[in-house]
């Protein structure tokens, strides 16, 4: 599971505010085409998970794309 509590309340470049882990993974899917499952599906909010049934190079690329997507968000200071 990947913690995303620091992203709650962040704004997308389109001005939308991300209010929970489900909105965060929807944003990541739309922005960089990485699918994830919200932690709230397992009563583990605010976290999300991605499948690790892939080659390490694919996982590295996915994590880089998630990091790129997150870097675009405007966070509360």
N, C-alpha and C positions, 0 to 999 in steps of 0.2 A: 504494500500500500504506500502511496505517495501522499504526504501531507500537503494540504492546500489551504490551511486556515489563513495564511498571510495574503491569499488572493481574494478572500471574501471582502467585498466592498470596492475592489479594483474596478476601474473603468476601461472598456475597450476603446479602440481608436474611433469607433462609431458612436461612442458616448453611452453605451449600455453599461449598467452596473451589475457586476456578478455577485449574486446574493447567496449562493450555496454551491456545494460541490457538483451538483447536476448542471448548473449553469456554466461552471468552469469547464467541465468536460465537453459540453455542447460548443462552447467557444473554441476550445482546442480542436475539436473535430472540424468545425467550419473553417478555422484559420489555417491549419496545417495538415488536415486529413489524418489525424491520429485518433483512433477510437479508444475509448476507455470506459470503465464501469465505475459509477459513483459509489463511494463508500456508504452513502445512505441506503443503497440497495441491500447492504449487509448490516445496517444500523451502526455504521462506522464513519459517520460524518465528522469532520470534513477531510476526507481522504478520497483518493481514487486509485484504481489499479489498471494496469495494462497487462496483456498476455505476455508471458515470458517464453512461450513456446516458439521461439524464433532464433535464428543465428545471432551471435553476439554483435556482428556488424550491423544487422538490421535493428537490434535493440539500441545500439549506440546512435544510429541515425535517428531513431524515433525520439530518444531523449534529447538529442540536439534540436530537433524540430519543436519539441515541447518547450525547451528553454528559449528558443527564438520567439515562440508565440507568447510566452509569459513576459519576455522582455518588452513586448509592445504595450503591455498594460500599464495604465497610470494608477499607481498605488497610493493609498492614503499615507501621509507622513506623520 
